[in-house]
Amino acid sequence: KKHLAGMLFILALCLMAAPAGAKNVEVELKPVGPEPKAQGTVTLRQYGYISSDRILDMYFSNLKPDAVYSVWIYNSRTDKRYPAGLTGQNHFRTKGSGSGHYTAFTSEYDIDWQYIEVDYHPDGDAQNTTDMVVVLKARLYT
């Protein structure tokens, strides 16, 4: 009985720690470059018990087939961009159909009042940021 009471107490603590009303966002990416038919959707949802933790989930279509793209968070106030996600892995390769998917963990503090950009790498090298071209963009929060 003591173990059951202890487990119920821990469960109650976990439920109280779960964020109430965490801000989930879904936005459509807009084409801004040389791929006018490119499309994408960004979904940000709360993850875990810390209210600032987010999963960034993106789906794309009508991009160049078998091509390398990267995802960036752009801060319009400082005019700087940095790789999306907490792991530094911010690139993906599209399928032969031109569709793609990117998922990363992030923090709401990293993305608050920011834009998200998807950049095409013509040479296929995600490390080469000099020649990348912005193809999709959206404001995450208004």
C-alpha positions in Angstrom: 0.0 0.0 0.0 2.9 2.4 0.8 4.4 1.7 -2.7 1.0 2.4 -4.4 0.6 5.7 -2.4 4.2 6.7 -3.4 3.6 5.9 -7.0 0.3 7.9 -7.0 2.1 10.9 -5.4 4.8 10.8 -8.1 2.2 10.6 -10.8 0.4 13.6 -9.3 3.6 15.6 -9.3 4.3 14.7 -12.9 0.8 15.8 -13.9 1.1 19.1 -12.0 4.5 19.7 -13.7 3.0 19.2 -17.2 2.6 22.6 -18.9 -0.9 24.0 -19.2 -1.7 25.8 -22.4 1.7 25.4 -24.0 1.7 27.4 -27.3 1.5 25.1 -30.3 2.0 26.7 -33.7 1.4 25.6 -37.3 2.4 27.8 -40.2 2.7 27.5 -43.9 6.1 28.3 -45.5 6.0 30.8 -48.4 8.2 30.5 -51.4 10.6 33.4 -51.6 13.2 32.3 -54.2 13.8 30.4 -57.4 11.4 27.6 -56.6 8.0 29.4 -56.8 6.0 26.1 -56.5 7.8 25.0 -53.3 5.6 24.3 -50.3 6.1 23.5 -46.7 4.4 23.3 -43.4 6.0 24.0 -40.0 4.5 22.6 -36.8 5.9 23.5 -33.4 4.5 21.6 -30.5 5.3 21.3 -26.8 7.4 18.3 -25.9 7.9 16.7 -22.5 7.2 18.3 -19.1 9.3 21.4 -19.5 7.0 24.0 -21.1 9.8 25.6 -23.2 10.8 22.3 -25.0 9.5 22.0 -28.5 9.5 19.6 -31.5 10.0 21.4 -34.8 8.3 19.2 -37.5 8.4 20.2 -41.1 7.0 18.7 -44.3 7.9 19.9 -47.8 6.8 19.3 -51.4 7.7 20.6 -54.9 11.4 21.1 -54.0 14.2 19.9 -56.3 14.5 16.1 -56.3 17.4 14.4 -54.5 18.7 17.8 -53.4 20.2 19.1 -50.1 18.4 21.8 -48.1 19.0 23.2 -44.6 16.7 24.8 -42.0 17.6 28.0 -40.3 16.2 30.2 -37.6 16.5 33.8 -38.6 16.5 36.7 -36.1 15.3 39.8 -37.9 16.3 42.1 -35.0 20.0 41.0 -35.2 20.0 40.1 -38.9 21.6 36.7 -38.0 20.7 33.1 -38.7 21.6 30.0 -36.9 20.9 26.3 -37.5 17.5 25.0 -36.4 17.4 22.4 -33.7 19.5 21.8 -30.7 21.7 19.1 -32.2 23.2 21.1 -35.0 21.9 18.7 -37.6 19.8 21.1 -39.7 19.9 19.7 -43.2 17.9 17.1 -45.1 17.8 15.5 -48.6 14.7 15.5 -50.6 13.3 12.3 -52.2 13.1 11.8 -55.9 9.6 13.3 -55.9 10.9 16.5 -54.4 9.2 15.9 -51.0 11.1 16.1 -47.8 10.8 16.0 -44.0 12.8 17.6 -41.2 12.3 17.1 -37.4 14.3 18.6 -34.6 14.1 19.4 -30.9 14.3 23.0 -30.0 13.4 25.5 -27.3 10.7 28.1 -27.5 13.4 30.6 -26.3 15.4 29.9 -29.5 12.4 30.5 -31.8 10.4 33.3 -30.1 9.9 36.2 -32.5 11.9 34.5 -35.2 11.5 33.5 -38.8 12.3 30.0 -40.1 14.0 29.6 -43.5 14.7 26.7 -45.8 17.8 27.1 -48.0 18.8 25.1 -51.0 22.4 24.0 -51.4 23.2 23.9 -55.2 26.4 22.0 -54.7 24.8 19.4 -52.4 27.1 20.4 -49.5 25.2 21.5 -46.4 28.4 22.9 -44.9 28.8 25.4 -47.7 26.6 28.3 -46.6 28.1 30.8 -49.0 26.1 29.6 -52.0 22.9 28.6 -50.3 19.7 30.1 -51.6 16.5 30.8 -49.5 13.5 29.1 -51.0 10.9 29.0 -48.2 10.3 31.3 -45.3 7.7 31.9 -42.5 7.4 33.9 -39.4 6.9 31.5 -36.4 5.1 33.9 -34.1 3.2 37.1 -34.8 
